[in-house]
Structure formats: structure tokens, C-alpha cells
Amino acid sequence: LEELLPFATREARLRLVPVPMSVTSGAESSALLCLESSDLEYRERWCGAAGACQDQVGQHYDGPLNRDDLLLVPAYMLKCLIAHAAIGTVEKFLDASFLGDGRTA
């Protein structure tokens, strides 16, 4: 998974979990599930050294990392939708995607 290190570093706020999957043809493979992590999880995972959080995040922003009032960038959502379309999982993607209220799918 060394090739995923740049992605994991860029998306440090997410908890990345490898999971088994199967495609519509029945073939089995593995995928990387990107899950939200709390501020505490992020700090424990990426900010072990004193001052590391200040270097990584605090110099740009001093509030909580996960906020309910932030919306996704449409261009990013389109890329996610295209990626799911390529592997035939659009319905699952849409069923598991929620608006900022955490309830509306």
C-alpha cells in the first residue's frame, strides 16, 4: 500500500480502512473505504509529537476539523460519482451519501 501514502497524507482527516468487495460480475477484490474521523482520532493518529498539529493544521485554522456547516466541493463530488460509475457502484454511493444535516440522503 506504499503507493497510497501520498493519498493518505493528503486526506489525513479521513480514516482509511481496507475492505473486501465484489463487483457485479462476482469477482472479488479489495477497496479502500474512506471514513470520517473525529478531531481526537486525527490528533492521535497524525499529531503525536508536540506541536505537530500546529504545524499541520493550526497555522491555517484553529477550530475543529469536522464542522457541520461545510459543504463538499461540487467538482470533487463529480469525481467521486465518476469513479463509482466506472466500477458500477453509483447506487450504493448515492445511498450512502448524506447532506450536511447527517440525515438527508
Residue pairs with C-beta under 8 A, 6 or more apart in sequence:
1 18
4 16
4 32
7 16
8 16
11 34
12 42
12 45
12 46
12 56
13 36
13 37
13 42
13 65
13 66
14 34
14 35
14 36
14 37
15 34
15 35
15 36
15 37
15 41
15 45
16 32
16 33
16 34
16 35
17 32
17 33
17 35
18 30
18 31
18 32
18 33
19 30
19 31
19 32
19 33
20 28
20 29
20 30
20 31
21 28
21 29
21 30
21 31
22 28
22 29
23 29
23 87
23 88
24 88
36 66
37 45
38 66
39 64
39 65
39 66
42 65
43 53
46 52
46 53
46 56
47 53
47 56
57 65
68 100
68 101
68 102
69 100
70 100
71 100
80 93
81 90
81 93
84 90
84 92
84 93
94 105
95 105
96 105
97 105
98 104
98 105
99 105
